[in-house]
Amino acid sequence: MDGLLRLSEDEEGGVRTIAAQGLAGLCGKLPRMFSGEIIDALLDMCGPAGDASAWSGALTALANCAVKKLLSP
């Protein structure tokens, strides 16, 4: 998981996209408690300290999770 989170911040857009898809797939296979931790980590990447690559990767991963209906209100 840590590796995918790091890759989702990569400068290369293709790497971020693949990492985001991997994170969403991982969230779909884990119990909700553990997938919630990944979602929290993605949301943390969108903080003021995150650069454009981190924001892009995190939002792409969150969008993939939303498409798979993995986000709860």
C-alpha positions as a Markdown table, in Angstrom:
| # | Residue | x | y | z |
|---|---|---|---|---|
| 1 | Met | 0.0 | 0.0 | 0.0 |
| 2 | Asp | 2.8 | 2.4 | 0.9 |
| 3 | Gly | 4.4 | 1.8 | -2.5 |
| 4 | Leu | 1.2 | 2.6 | -4.3 |
| 5 | Leu | 0.7 | 5.7 | -2.3 |
| 6 | Arg | 4.2 | 6.9 | -3.1 |
| 7 | Leu | 3.7 | 6.1 | -6.8 |
| 8 | Ser | 0.4 | 8.0 | -6.8 |
| 9 | Glu | 2.6 | 11.1 | -6.2 |
| 10 | Asp | 5.0 | 10.4 | -9.1 |
| 11 | Glu | 5.7 | 13.2 | -11.6 |
| 12 | Glu | 4.7 | 11.0 | -14.5 |
| 13 | Gly | 1.0 | 11.1 | -15.1 |
| 14 | Gly | 0.8 | 7.5 | -16.4 |
| 15 | Val | 2.4 | 6.2 | -13.2 |
| 16 | Arg | 0.0 | 8.1 | -11.1 |
| 17 | Thr | -3.0 | 6.8 | -13.0 |
| 18 | Ile | -1.9 | 3.2 | -12.7 |
| 19 | Ala | -1.2 | 3.6 | -9.0 |
| 20 | Ala | -4.6 | 5.2 | -8.5 |
| 21 | Gln | -6.3 | 2.3 | -10.2 |
| 22 | Gly | -4.3 | -0.1 | -8.0 |
| 23 | Leu | -5.3 | 1.7 | -4.9 |
| 24 | Ala | -9.0 | 1.6 | -5.8 |
| 25 | Gly | -8.7 | -2.1 | -6.6 |
| 26 | Leu | -7.0 | -2.7 | -3.3 |
| 27 | Cys | -9.8 | -0.8 | -1.5 |
| 28 | Gly | -12.4 | -3.0 | -3.2 |
| 29 | Lys | -10.8 | -6.1 | -1.9 |
| 30 | Leu | -10.1 | -5.0 | 1.7 |
| 31 | Pro | -12.6 | -4.8 | 4.6 |
| 32 | Arg | -14.1 | -1.4 | 4.9 |
| 33 | Met | -12.0 | -0.6 | 8.0 |
| 34 | Phe | -8.8 | -1.1 | 6.2 |
| 35 | Ser | -10.0 | 0.6 | 2.9 |
| 36 | Gly | -11.0 | 3.6 | 5.1 |
| 37 | Glu | -7.3 | 4.0 | 6.1 |
| 38 | Ile | -6.3 | 4.2 | 2.5 |
| 39 | Ile | -9.1 | 6.7 | 1.8 |
| 40 | Asp | -7.8 | 8.8 | 4.8 |
| 41 | Ala | -4.3 | 8.6 | 3.5 |
| 42 | Leu | -5.5 | 9.8 | 0.1 |
| 43 | Leu | -7.4 | 12.7 | 1.7 |
| 44 | Asp | -4.2 | 13.7 | 3.6 |
| 45 | Met | -2.3 | 13.9 | 0.3 |
| 46 | Cys | -4.8 | 16.7 | -0.6 |
| 47 | Gly | -3.6 | 19.0 | 2.2 |
| 48 | Pro | -1.7 | 22.2 | 1.9 |
| 49 | Ala | 1.6 | 20.4 | 2.0 |
| 50 | Gly | 0.7 | 18.3 | -1.1 |
| 51 | Asp | 2.1 | 19.4 | -4.5 |
| 52 | Ala | 0.2 | 19.2 | -7.8 |
| 53 | Ser | 1.4 | 15.6 | -8.4 |
| 54 | Ala | 0.1 | 14.4 | -5.0 |
| 55 | Trp | -3.2 | 16.2 | -5.5 |
| 56 | Ser | -3.6 | 14.7 | -9.0 |
| 57 | Gly | -2.8 | 11.1 | -7.9 |
| 58 | Ala | -5.0 | 11.3 | -4.8 |
| 59 | Leu | -8.0 | 12.8 | -6.6 |
| 60 | Thr | -7.6 | 10.2 | -9.4 |
| 61 | Ala | -7.6 | 7.4 | -6.8 |
| 62 | Leu | -10.6 | 8.9 | -5.0 |
| 63 | Ala | -12.4 | 9.2 | -8.3 |
| 64 | Asn | -11.7 | 5.5 | -9.1 |
| 65 | Cys | -13.0 | 4.6 | -5.6 |
| 66 | Ala | -16.2 | 6.6 | -6.2 |
| 67 | Val | -16.8 | 4.9 | -9.6 |
| 68 | Lys | -16.5 | 1.5 | -7.8 |
| 69 | Lys | -18.9 | 2.8 | -5.1 |
| 70 | Leu | -16.3 | 2.4 | -2.3 |
| 71 | Leu | -16.8 | 5.8 | -0.7 |
| 72 | Ser | -19.2 | 6.2 | 2.1 |
| 73 | Pro | -20.9 | 9.5 | 3.0 |
